[in-house]
Structures are given as C-alpha cells and as structure tokens.
C-alpha cells in the first residue's frame, strides 16, 4: 500500500478534516448571528453552533483517545 492510500485509510485523517469543516461552520453561524436581526433566527444559529461544538469536542476526544469509549481495548 502506498503512502497516500495509507493516509486515506487512517480514520484520524478523516476526523481531522471533518472537525475542521465543523469548526468553519461554527464560525460562519456565529458571524451570521451578528448579521441578522430576527431573535428566533439568532437563537437558531447560536444553538446550532453550540450543537456542532459538541460534535467537535467528540471528534477531538476521539483524536486524542482520552475518553474510555475511544481507547483501544
């Protein structure tokens, strides 16, 4: 297996990419909160940013293997 194929098969490679995309989405959602006036939309965007932030934390824990669920057994 060549080096590129090995990287593509490494789950951490994919979790890092997904986490980075989620972090970008969080930034976008929070920027939009500042651009819109409707309180319900602001709440929706901020809540969405918080929920995605929870997913980012889960991905970080997987990458660091610091939660018992993510440790090799």
Rosetta silent file (secondary structure, phi, psi, omega in degrees, C-alpha in Angstrom):
SEQUENCE: XXXXXXXXXXXXXXXXXXXXXXXXXXXXXXXXXXXXXXXXXXXXXXXXXXXXXXXXXXXXXXXXXXXXXXXXX
SCORE:     score description
SCORE:     0.000 S_00000001
   1 L     0.000  132.079 -179.733    0.000    0.000    0.000 S_00000001
   2 L   -79.917  169.569 -174.618    1.439    3.380   -0.931 S_00000001
   3 H   -61.433  -40.571  179.350    1.668    6.295    1.487 S_00000001
   4 H   -62.635  -44.002  178.792   -1.340    8.143    0.025 S_00000001
   5 H   -63.306  -39.778  179.151   -3.540    5.068    0.343 S_00000001
   6 H   -63.033  -42.107  178.293   -2.379    4.563    3.925 S_00000001
   7 H   -63.620  -43.438 -179.151   -3.315    8.139    4.826 S_00000001
   8 H   -62.239  -28.461 -178.888   -6.715    7.745    3.150 S_00000001
   9 H   -88.402  -10.836 -179.126   -7.428    4.648    5.249 S_00000001
  10 L   -77.967  117.816 -177.909   -6.412    6.315    8.511 S_00000001
  11 H   -60.846  -32.501 -178.657   -9.592    7.355   10.359 S_00000001
  12 H   -63.274  -35.285  175.888   -7.792   10.209   12.109 S_00000001
  13 H   -55.685  -43.469 -177.313   -7.073   11.805    8.719 S_00000001
  14 H   -77.055  -35.993  178.540  -10.832   11.923    8.091 S_00000001
  15 H   -66.584  -36.888  178.029  -11.812   13.018   11.597 S_00000001
  16 H   -63.349  -45.040  178.988   -9.420   15.968   11.348 S_00000001
  17 H   -62.747  -44.358 -179.514  -10.925   17.036    8.035 S_00000001
  18 H   -64.756  -43.166  179.887  -14.490   16.702    9.338 S_00000001
  19 H   -61.799  -42.562  179.216  -13.650   18.581   12.555 S_00000001
  20 H   -62.258  -38.858  177.416  -12.068   21.428   10.616 S_00000001
  21 H   -65.928  -40.123  178.589  -15.198   21.733    8.461 S_00000001
  22 H   -65.588  -39.125  177.527  -17.389   21.792   11.561 S_00000001
  23 H   -62.340  -38.565  176.598  -15.210   24.495   13.122 S_00000001
  24 H   -65.079  -40.812  177.558  -15.641   26.563    9.956 S_00000001
  25 H   -61.823  -41.992  177.834  -19.412   26.046   10.148 S_00000001
  26 H   -59.904  -46.401  178.298  -19.401   27.255   13.759 S_00000001
  27 H   -59.030  -44.240 -179.442  -17.524   30.410   12.754 S_00000001
  28 H   -62.881  -46.235  179.616  -19.985   31.016    9.912 S_00000001
  29 H   -60.141  -44.084 -178.130  -23.028   30.509   12.143 S_00000001
  30 H   -70.293  -33.671  174.530  -21.685   32.896   14.791 S_00000001
  31 H   -64.697  -40.521  179.780  -20.810   35.519   12.187 S_00000001
  32 H   -66.212  -30.505  176.798  -24.354   35.285   10.848 S_00000001
  33 H   -57.210  -37.036 -179.719  -25.759   35.848   14.345 S_00000001
  34 H   -75.397  -19.459 -175.482  -24.187   39.311   14.170 S_00000001
  35 H   -93.450  -19.497 -175.032  -25.650   39.972   10.711 S_00000001
  36 L  -106.389  156.559 -176.331  -29.290   39.101   11.313 S_00000001
  37 L  -105.543  -26.371 -175.055  -31.909   40.897   13.378 S_00000001
  38 L   -68.665  121.531 -177.301  -34.624   38.315   13.998 S_00000001
  39 H   -58.004  -38.823 -178.993  -34.281   36.969   17.569 S_00000001
  40 H   -66.468  -39.609  178.256  -35.552   33.486   16.650 S_00000001
  41 H   -67.249  -40.458  177.079  -33.027   33.172   13.822 S_00000001
  42 H   -58.304  -44.957 -179.806  -30.244   34.385   16.122 S_00000001
  43 H   -63.893  -41.002  178.818  -31.235   31.722   18.650 S_00000001
  44 H   -61.222  -46.545 -177.926  -31.343   29.060   15.934 S_00000001
  45 H   -67.485  -42.060 -179.861  -27.881   29.933   14.656 S_00000001
  46 H   -67.841  -41.587  177.266  -26.335   30.162   18.139 S_00000001
  47 H   -62.233  -42.034  178.484  -27.964   26.883   19.227 S_00000001
  48 H   -61.250  -42.658  178.270  -26.715   25.246   16.044 S_00000001
  49 H   -61.129  -40.161  179.134  -23.190   26.493   16.729 S_00000001
  50 H   -66.163  -42.386  179.870  -23.365   25.008   20.247 S_00000001
  51 H   -63.989  -46.637  178.984  -24.613   21.637   18.991 S_00000001
  52 H   -64.038  -34.379  176.166  -21.916   21.435   16.323 S_00000001
  53 H   -60.214  -36.455  175.557  -19.415   22.469   19.001 S_00000001
  54 H   -63.866  -38.847  175.975  -20.395   19.358   20.949 S_00000001
  55 H   -65.207  -40.251  177.112  -19.618   17.265   17.891 S_00000001
  56 H   -58.148  -44.103  178.865  -16.243   18.994   17.555 S_00000001
  57 H   -60.196  -42.597  178.876  -15.473   18.009   21.168 S_00000001
  58 H   -61.385  -42.512  178.492  -16.402   14.382   20.424 S_00000001
  59 H   -64.849  -41.008  178.315  -14.082   14.371   17.409 S_00000001
  60 H   -61.909  -42.671  179.791  -11.281   15.935   19.497 S_00000001
  61 H   -64.493  -40.017  176.865  -11.717   13.264   22.171 S_00000001
  62 H   -61.455  -46.940 -178.277  -11.590   10.535   19.536 S_00000001
  63 H   -62.088  -37.681 -178.825   -8.430   12.005   18.026 S_00000001
  64 H   -85.172  -13.317 -177.130   -6.761   12.286   21.444 S_00000001
  65 L    54.218   37.290 -177.185   -8.127    8.892   22.577 S_00000001
  66 L  -101.821    7.788  172.931   -8.677   10.449   26.013 S_00000001
  67 L  -111.821  142.951 -176.001  -12.204    9.103   26.576 S_00000001
  68 H   -58.024  -32.820 -179.405  -12.661    5.468   27.576 S_00000001
  69 H   -65.603  -25.077 -175.141  -15.037    4.854   24.656 S_00000001
  70 H   -99.480   -5.618 -178.612  -12.315    5.806   22.167 S_00000001
  71 L   -78.872  146.537  175.535   -9.433    3.887   23.714 S_00000001
  72 L   -67.887  134.759 -179.637   -8.224    0.677   22.122 S_00000001
  73 L  -109.505    0.000    0.000   -9.299   -2.268   24.186 S_00000001
